[in-house]
Amino acid sequence: MRLAILFLCGSCLFAGVNLDNKESSVEVRLREMATLQGVRSNQLLGYGLVVGLKGTGDTTQAKFTAQTLSNLLARQGVQIAPSSVLVKNVASVMVTADLPAFSRPGQRIDVTVSSTGDAMSLAGGTLLMSALQGPDTQVYAVAQGQVLVGGFSVQAGGASSVKNHPTAGRIPDGGLVEREVPGVFNDRKVLRYSMQEEDFTTAVRVERAINQELGEPAAHALDSRTVEVGIPAQFQGRLVELVAKLENLPIRLQNKARVVVNEKTGTVVMGAEVRIGAVSIVQGGLAIQVTSTVQATQPSAFSKGKTVTTEQKDIKVEEEKMKTLNIEPGISVGRLAEMLNSLGITPRDMIAILQAIKDAGALNAELRIL
């Protein structure tokens, strides 16, 4: 059993502390930190059959596979009842793809296929022509081709071997665009940039950078994430040129103080500039081990007594040596991690320590738990 970790921290410890107030920032292009609303990919979904498998397809338990194959053969002029379909080289799959913005008929896209039945592997299979629909149920692309799988599944007798995930694969350039998403980009009246991270300071910087580049107050920050740009007269009907002019503007971003921890894996990722207030950490542990030994007492020979069993318990208590660590105000989280590692603190204990420091008010950063 581990004893509690004690944190001594108060507002008085921060009085007179002069932390480094210099803003840590980095310059990136507008296209790298914001997206243009309305310019995005669209998700497509379809259902199909993968054939040519070497006995690794769906079994008779997957009734929909036999029904689909029967319907497909019927369209080819072959009539066969689904109950008579007993093949093992066919698997039913869901087909997914992303339709890039401004895609035109005839363009090729990558598709992903994933087994929906109990197939063992899709390796060596070929996807038959499958229609890919959008959320509006319209067909925007068709997919067909050889499935590439980054794994295998082998079974012989009572032994089996599986590597990676053989029931999902990709078909590079396996999708053919048949319909484009309606809309005319140059007819827009305004442009709206949506930033990846919400921040009022960054939104104002984007607004000023765009206005300075265009030479007029065309941009307005609507909130901490959205900046709207009116179309100047000289760019009416020429929005492609305007976007090309704006997307390479350098924008100065302020780094956020953030610490990300993953409790499942014990991983801690932190910014080097994240600072901690004055803290005293006391950490110790108490290990209690209980063992039991069963002893039997037998009666003497030819007596009428009975064998009696008794249980003897031994308790052993081991207390670890107390570990104390005093942290000066203004130290970085990276330096704290080094000091904790030198004391033999495990990653999971480090996560608990960071959570307690945050609750104590000494960690002036966002603590995100995955």
C-alpha positions in Angstrom: 0.0 0.0 0.0 1.5 3.3 -1.0 1.2 6.3 1.4 -0.2 9.6 0.3 2.0 12.1 -1.5 2.1 15.5 0.4 2.3 18.8 -1.4 3.0 22.0 0.4 2.0 24.9 -1.7 0.3 28.2 -1.0 -0.2 31.6 -2.6 2.5 33.1 -0.3 5.0 30.9 -2.1 4.3 32.8 -5.4 4.7 36.2 -3.9 7.6 38.1 -5.4 8.4 35.3 -7.8 9.5 36.7 -11.1 8.8 34.0 -13.7 10.0 34.3 -17.3 7.2 36.4 -18.9 8.8 36.4 -22.3 6.2 35.0 -24.7 7.4 31.8 -26.5 6.1 31.9 -30.0 6.8 30.4 -33.4 5.9 31.5 -36.9 3.8 29.3 -39.2 2.0 29.8 -42.4 -1.7 30.5 -42.4 -2.4 27.3 -44.3 -0.7 25.3 -41.5 -2.7 26.6 -38.6 -6.1 27.3 -40.1 -8.5 25.7 -42.6 -10.8 27.4 -45.1 -14.4 26.6 -44.4 -16.1 24.7 -47.1 -12.9 23.4 -48.5 -12.7 19.8 -47.2 -12.9 16.2 -48.1 -16.2 14.2 -48.0 -16.5 10.7 -46.6 -17.9 7.9 -48.8 -19.2 4.5 -47.9 -20.0 1.3 -49.8 -20.5 -2.4 -49.6 -18.9 -5.1 -51.7 -17.4 -8.5 -52.2 -13.8 -9.5 -52.1 -13.1 -12.7 -54.2 -10.1 -14.8 -55.0 -9.3 -15.7 -51.4 -7.5 -19.0 -50.6 -10.0 -20.5 -48.3 -9.8 -17.6 -45.9 -13.2 -16.0 -46.8 -16.5 -15.9 -44.8 -18.0 -19.2 -43.6 -21.6 -20.3 -43.9 -22.3 -18.4 -40.7 -22.2 -15.1 -42.6 -25.6 -15.4 -44.3 -25.4 -12.0 -45.9 -22.3 -13.0 -47.9 -24.1 -15.9 -49.5 -27.1 -13.7 -50.2 -24.9 -11.0 -51.8 -23.1 -13.5 -54.0 -26.4 -15.0 -55.1 -27.7 -11.6 -56.1 -24.5 -10.8 -58.0 -24.6 -14.0 -59.9 -28.3 -13.4 -60.7 -27.4 -10.1 -62.4 -24.9 -12.1 -64.5 -27.6 -14.5 -65.6 -26.7 -17.3 -63.1 -29.6 -18.4 -60.9 -28.6 -20.1 -57.6 -30.2 -20.2 -54.2 -28.3 -18.5 -51.3 -28.6 -21.8 -49.3 -26.6 -23.5 -52.1 -23.6 -21.1 -51.9 -20.9 -23.0 -50.0 -17.7 -21.2 -51.1 -14.8 -20.1 -48.8 -13.0 -17.7 -51.2 -15.4 -14.8 -50.9 -15.7 -12.2 -48.1 -18.2 -9.3 -47.7 -16.5 -6.0 -46.9 -17.3 -2.4 -46.2 -15.6 0.0 -48.5 -14.6 3.5 -47.3 -12.9 6.4 -49.0 -12.4 10.2 -48.7 -13.5 12.3 -51.7 -11.0 15.3 -51.8 -12.3 18.8 -52.3 -12.8 19.9 -55.9 -12.5 16.3 -57.2 -13.6 15.9 -60.8 -15.0 12.8 -62.6 -12.3 10.5 -63.8 -9.9 11.2 -60.9 -8.5 8.3 -58.8 -8.7 8.0 -55.0 -7.5 5.4 -52.5 -10.1 3.2 -50.8 -10.0 1.0 -47.7 -11.8 -2.3 -47.3 -12.7 -4.0 -44.0 -14.2 -7.4 -43.5 -17.8 -7.5 -42.1 -18.1 -11.3 -41.7 -15.8 -13.9 -40.2 -13.2 -14.0 -42.9 -9.7 -14.9 -41.6 -7.8 -12.8 -44.2 -8.3 -10.6 -47.2 -4.8 -11.2 -48.6 -4.7 -12.0 -52.3 -8.3 -10.9 -52.8 -9.8 -8.7 -55.4 -12.6 -6.2 -54.7 -15.5 -6.4 -57.2 -17.0 -3.1 -58.4 -18.7 -1.4 -55.5 -20.6 1.9 -55.5 -19.5 4.5 -52.9 -22.2 6.8 -51.6 -22.2 10.1 -49.7 -24.4 11.1 -46.9 -27.0 12.1 -49.4 -27.2 8.5 -50.8 -25.8 9.7 -54.1 -23.1 7.6 -55.8 -19.9 9.7 -56.1 -17.3 7.0 -56.9 -16.9 3.3 -57.7 -14.2 1.1 -56.3 -12.5 -2.1 -57.7 -9.0 -3.7 -57.6 -6.5 -5.8 -55.8 -6.5 -5.6 -52.0 -3.2 -5.0 -50.3 -3.0 -6.3 -46.8 -0.1 -5.6 -44.4 -0.4 -8.9 -42.5 -1.2 -12.6 -42.8 -3.2 -15.3 -41.1 -2.1 -19.0 -41.4 -3.9 -22.0 -39.9 -3.0 -25.7 -40.2 -4.3 -28.4 -38.0 -4.6 -27.0 -34.5 -2.0 -24.3 -34.9 -2.4 -20.8 -36.2 -0.3 -17.7 -36.8 -1.6 -14.1 -37.3 0.5 -11.0 -38.0 -0.8 -7.5 -37.9 -4.5 -7.1 -39.1 -5.2 -9.2 -42.2 -8.9 -8.5 -42.3 -8.5 -4.9 -43.5 -6.6 -3.6 -46.5 -6.2 -0.8 -49.0 -6.5 -0.4 -52.7 -4.3 2.5 -53.9 -6.1 4.4 -56.7 -8.8 1.8 -56.5 -11.6 4.4 -56.5 -12.8 6.2 -59.6 -14.7 9.5 -59.1 -18.0 9.5 -61.0 -19.7 12.6 -59.6 -18.3 15.9 -58.3 -19.6 17.8 -55.3 -21.7 20.7 -56.5 -20.6 24.3 -55.8 -18.6 27.1 -57.4 -15.7 28.3 -55.4 -15.3 31.7 -57.1 -18.9 32.7 -56.4 -18.3 33.1 -52.7 -18.9 36.5 -51.1 -16.7 35.9 -48.1 -13.9 33.6 -46.9 -13.9 32.1 -43.5 -10.7 30.7 -41.9 -11.2 28.3 -38.9 -8.1 28.0 -36.7 -7.1 24.6 -35.3 -6.6 26.0 -31.8 -9.0 28.5 -30.4 -7.1 31.6 -29.1 -8.2 35.2 -29.2 -4.7 36.6 -29.5 -3.9 34.5 -32.5 -7.3 35.4 -34.1 -6.4 39.1 -33.8 -2.9 38.4 -35.3 -4.5 36.7 -38.3 -6.8 39.6 -38.8 -4.0 42.1 -38.7 -1.8 40.1 -41.0 -4.5 39.7 -43.6 -5.5 43.4 -43.5 -1.8 44.4 -43.8 -1.3 42.1 -46.8 -4.5 43.4 -48.6 -4.0 47.0 -47.6 -7.6 47.4 -46.4 -9.7 46.3 -43.4 -11.2 43.2 -45.2 -10.6 40.7 -42.3 -12.6 40.6 -39.1 -12.1 38.2 -36.2 -15.6 36.8 -35.4 -14.5 34.9 -32.3 -11.4 33.1 -30.9 -11.4 30.6 -33.7 -12.9 32.2 -36.8 -11.7 35.0 -39.0 -13.9 36.3 -41.9 -12.4 37.9 -44.9 -14.5 40.1 -47.3 -13.6 39.8 -51.0 -11.8 43.0 -52.2 -13.0 44.5 -55.4 -9.8 43.5 -57.3 -10.3 39.9 -56.4 -14.0 39.5 -57.3 -14.3 36.3 -59.3 -10.6 35.5 -58.6 -10.8 33.8 -55.3 -8.2 31.3 -56.1 -5.6 34.1 -56.5 -6.8 35.6 -53.2 -6.5 32.3 -51.3 -3.0 31.7 -52.8 -2.0 35.2 -51.6 -3.2 34.6 -48.1 -2.3 31.0 -47.3 1.4 31.7 -47.2 1.2 34.6 -44.7 3.4 34.1 -41.7 1.5 34.1 -38.4 3.1 34.2 -35.0 1.6 31.6 -32.7 1.9 31.7 -28.9 2.7 28.3 -27.5 0.2 27.0 -25.0 1.3 25.7 -21.6 0.1 22.1 -21.8 1.0 18.8 -20.2 -0.4 15.6 -21.7 -0.4 12.3 -19.8 -1.6 8.9 -20.8 -2.5 6.8 -17.8 -2.8 3.6 -19.7 0.8 3.6 -21.0 2.4 5.8 -18.4 3.5 8.4 -21.0 4.0 12.0 -20.1 4.5 14.7 -22.8 5.1 18.2 -21.7 6.2 21.6 -23.1 9.7 22.6 -22.1 8.5 26.1 -21.1 5.8 24.9 -18.7 6.7 26.3 -15.2 5.8 25.1 -11.7 5.5 27.1 -8.5 7.3 26.3 -5.2 6.4 22.8 -4.1 7.6 20.4 -1.5 7.1 16.7 -2.4 7.2 14.0 0.2 6.8 10.5 -1.2 7.0 7.2 0.7 5.6 3.7 0.5 4.5 0.9 2.9 4.5 -2.7 1.7 2.6 -5.3 3.7 3.0 -9.0 2.8 0.8 -11.7 4.4 1.8 -15.3 4.0 0.0 -18.4 5.4 1.3 -21.9 6.1 -1.0 -24.9 6.5 0.1 -27.4 9.1 -1.5 -30.9 9.7 -1.6 -32.6 13.1 -2.1 -36.4 12.9 -3.2 -38.6 15.8 -1.0 -41.5 17.0 -1.3 -44.9 15.4 -4.3 -47.1 16.2 -6.0 -44.2 18.0 -9.5 -43.0 17.2 -8.4 -39.4 16.7 -8.8 -37.3 13.6 -6.3 -35.4 11.5 -6.6 -31.6 12.3 -5.2 -28.9 10.0 -4.3 -25.4 11.2 -3.3 -22.3 9.3 -0.4 -20.2 10.5 -0.1 -16.6 9.2 3.0 -14.6 9.0 2.9 -10.8 8.5 5.9 -8.9 7.1 5.9 -5.2 6.9 8.5 -3.2 4.9 8.5 0.5 4.9 10.4 2.3 2.2 12.7 5.2 3.0 10.9 8.5 2.7 11.8 10.5 -0.4 11.7 14.3 -0.2 12.1 16.7 -3.1 12.0 20.5 -2.8 11.2 22.4 -5.9 12.2 26.0 -6.4 9.6 28.4 -8.0 9.9 28.7 -11.8 11.3 25.3 -12.5 10.2 23.7 -15.8 8.2 20.5 -15.9 11.0 18.9 -18.0 13.5 19.6 -15.2 11.0 18.3 -12.6 10.8 15.0 -14.6 14.5 14.6 -14.6 14.6 15.1 -10.8 11.8 12.6 -10.2 13.6 10.1 -12.4 16.7 10.5 -10.4 14.7 9.4 -7.3 13.4 6.3 -9.1 9.8 7.6 -9.5 7.9 5.5 -11.9 6.0 7.1 -14.9 2.7 6.3 -13.3 3.7 7.9 -10.0 4.9 10.9 -12.0 1.4 11.2 -13.5 -0.1 11.2 -10.0 2.4 13.8 -8.8 1.5 16.1 -11.8 -2.2 15.7 -11.1 -1.6 16.6 -7.4 0.5 19.6 -8.3 -2.2 20.8 -10.7 -4.8 20.5 -7.9 -2.6 22.3 -5.5 -2.5 25.3 -7.9 1.3 25.1 -8.6 1.0 24.0 -12.2 0.1 26.9 -14.4 -0.7 24.9 -17.5 -3.4 22.8 -19.0 -3.2 19.2 -17.8 -4.8 16.9 -20.4 -5.4 13.2 -19.4 -5.8 10.7 -22.3 
